[in-house]
Amino acid sequence: MKKHNYSAGPCILPKEVFEKAAQAILDFNNSGLSILEISHRSKDFVAVMEEARALVLELLGLEGKGYQALFLAGGASLEFLMVPYNLMKVDGKAAYLDTGTWANNAIKEAKLFGETLIVGSSKAENYNHIPKNYSIPADASYFHCTSNNTIFGTQMKSFPNTDIPVVCDMSSDIFSRSLDFTQFDIIYAGAQKNMGPAGTTLVVIKEEILGNSGRMIPGMLDYQQHIAKESMYNTPPVFPVYASLLTLQWLKNLGGIAAIEKINEAKANLLYTEIDRNPLFKGVSAVEDRSLMNVTFDLENEAHQEKFDAMWKAVGISGLTGHRSVGGYRASIYNAMPIESVQVLVDVMKELENKI
Ligand SMILES: *Cc1c(COP(=O)(O)O)cnc(C)c1O
């Protein structure tokens, strides 16, 4: 039976990425060797890394604008501490927007380095919206925000205008919508939400903001060293980088971010329209902040849960259960999720209405 994978991450990837990645495990570039056994310094793998780094900047519209793309290890969670290590001045402070669990984890790490101001928070309402009308102190070393809150289903639709460096955790909506990416100085994203398998983290950095923290930074945690070594400071996560490249190529062939954005809007619109129309369901997050990637919703009446759960499982849907801190349901509809799969879910929601 065809599966419709709504998992929040690791998550669905394009079928052709799975096929090409599988082939490269058996025989990479007709070399007679597996991608898993070749040197990361070999000509074939260096070409993979170079193309992946260049394609990231091309897709984001950041080519020739002073940015560098790195594929690191350690997950987005390691960036929670690499960011303050590299940017927070000794005796300085940093400004954070608290929009949920991941933002909080970033804040926890920053506190180890210095004064960490929470300039806005929606914690009191269990993060069902994005805080607005906050101000950012001009003397902070940087401002950090989370563009899409994977767990709560909220998404920042705009970003504050500030003269200090802007750092954004885009783990769950990178490459999903058009933005002016030059408004960010660091963008980071764990691969496993919208780009590839777990094991690598994309970090895009405006080079000129580095080197000002006044801290001694261990080599493995120093963005400047990773840039100097062209993202090969040590053995990179070879296979996750290769699979990410395949996804980036898939996206480029599709027409890039502008093309996928239209598809993503159509998918989200289809699902939110049904949530709002169907009297058995309700949305969880504030309408103006609704995420186009993670759609959180719930039943109006818990008594229908058993029936609904059995129905969506019966049509091959998986991974629809909400995060334990929110409850209800969460449909993660990342780039690789086809609109046909969203229609399957919408049909089940209509069918439940007809049965009750
Ligand atoms: C999943 C996620 C993370 C954590 O990523 P890891 O790669 O597991 O460290 C961080 N931020 C956001 C927004 C996420 O969705």
The ligand as a Gaussian input file, in Angstrom:
#p B3LYP/6-31G(d) Opt

LIG

0 1
 C       14.377000      19.509000      14.497000
 C       14.754000      20.887000      14.801000
 C       15.944000      21.195000      15.482000
 C       16.888000      20.136000      16.006000
 O       17.608000      19.582000      14.985000
 P       18.734000      18.477000      15.271000
 O       19.365000      18.348000      13.924000
 O       18.037000      17.246000      15.734000
 O       19.666000      19.004000      16.286000
 C       16.249000      22.520000      15.702000
 N       15.430000      23.504000      15.298000
 C       14.273000      23.251000      14.649000
 C       13.397000      24.385000      14.209000
 C       13.896000      21.934000      14.385000
 O       12.746000      21.677000      13.745000

